[in-house]
């Protein structure tokens, strides 16, 4: 992994008084550059982006997605982590489903099947690696789920509580500070009770109630104004909201003396930087060495400046920077950050994704061929990973400004703090207006990647979470007295057969089985023995806790009653009816049905770690009877394929079974009184198996009857195997002639690889719907170049 730190200043063109000096004269070579390089080496950034097959869903749908995990500011596909966790979080801020995906070349794909009965509301999908947990840099996206079957929209507790809250307005002086006597730009952002922007207007007044300047929001509750704060004055804003409400808010207190940083980013070729000190500050610090640091795409450029004038200006050549968020920070002679300004640089260096089709228009159910050609800015072929989604736009209308895309995520939202509303507005049709409004985002959101002061003070601790490259099973072996079993042996035994792994415990009794690979759910038994071969041990299995689910800041994403979703929901109902007619549907769960009975083999008391419903056979207390006596005698002939002799259980005549009573391994069934037993569960396989016995409440076995405790059954989530997207083939005119094809997602292909010429192709068949079909292609090439293309074709 390469990290580039540079002190090259070729991107700076002097237009004022700023003396450039060698980096050694500015801040010592082991200052900014060395410490930043150390930080980036020890804390390489990793982030995830997920492309979905469509923007919203209905109960009974399947959410399909492709995950791209990148490292560093250059968006190279990550080699840091090999495991990606993806959670589906419900409207109560709890995890409904969680899957584990294996990352290969930084990509993976998966899906979530939504129950028919899922309440409608704003759900969200979260994706993260263990390495991302060090800075909570998770991918999260709101997923509206709709239904025509219920009308109550379920939101998070925070959302409901926020309904009665007042709007929030914050003011952000450019560079971070207001300085008395220096004209400053102040940006503002207004957020309504639902978490989304609200239009405002107002007037700034001083502590003498004198009106200073009026202002009004220009885009999504954001705007700016300029004024010169006076020494000794305080300032407030009288506010009027779009709904007529009135409010009052404080502006930040101006500093009596200081230095201000401003940047004019309107010009395409250059960003104009201005540093201005007030008279008192300049008198105290004249001739001192300050440092301007420009950080873009993993490269830091240091510009040492001598404060020989109260005003210092310089131009930054933006073509030398990387597309995305650039930070410009002014440091004091003591290496303290004084001011910081974010700007967004758009250099049009994304991948060019050209789409060609064999026809201009198509008929329903006709075969479609699409050829994709990916090229870099230098017009070179791009080999990379891409994903393709095709939807019927009449059934899945989209507000393109609201979309989260690979460009909005990797270039913008992942680098700034807070929620960015309508992120694709700034990329959809780039012009002077969208660029000016994007600059308001830069003024009202802080940089989230790191804090300079902590870097310079070496204040970042060693990462608590290390990269996860495969499945691990770990824990601790202890003696019955609670002491670590040092240099003992722990074996990992698959319950369904397979190789047995063994390893020695360390000086703290820890064991760690790593680089395991299996899909779905893995069931194992951990067996521990002491160094002397005795198995009088206890095993504590380490279960990794999931990250805490924070309430989602977006409280009012497109709700299920929005008109934009109605065509989709109505089509989903028709599609369900058609599947039911053909006998292919899952049916519709009835509302208000009270279940008064359940299958005994699905719900019953059990002490086994797998939970009820997984055993090959279950025997309940009423089947054993209440005649008392030894359990082995009562079970003989009742367990399929099992012969019991003198309390020992043998499967298929030769495989001994492990007997576990209330999670304690025992030698014999005959140490248990049959009247004390609630359930007996048989887990069998060709390599043996287990008998789990759960005793009735208040009973159990006496510790003196325990023959061995060094065994612990564990169940571990394996890698999820993605569901294949179903796309019918109409190769003959009579194929499925009596079936309506009402698909809304026409085609989903999560992995499309371009070759050495940058080309790839996909083919599929249209559905019955007519109108515009929308093609969305996103991806990353092997050099970290990202690209997105939207294309439409007509079906009639």
Helices and strands as residue ranges (DSSP letters): E 12-14, H 23-26, H 32-42, E 46-52, E 56-58, E 62-71, E 76-77, E 83-89, E 95-102, E 107-113, E 121-128, G 131-134, E 139-146, H 157-162, E 168-173, G 174-176, E 183-191, E 200-206, E 211-216, E 222-228, E 235-241, E 246-250, E 259-264, E 270-277, H 279-285, E 289-296, E 299-306, E 311-317, G 318-320, E 324-331, E 337-345, E 352-357, E 361-362, E 367-375, E 384-392, G 400-402, H 406-411, G 413-415, H 425-428, H 432-444, H 452-456, E 471-479, E 489-494, E 501-504, E 510-516, E 521-529, E 537-541, H 563-581, E 617-620, H 621-624, H 631-635, E 642-645, E 648-651, E 655-661, E 664-666, G 669-671, G 674-676, E 677-685, E 688-695, G 703-705, E 711-717, E 745-753, E 759-765, E 771-781, E 786-795
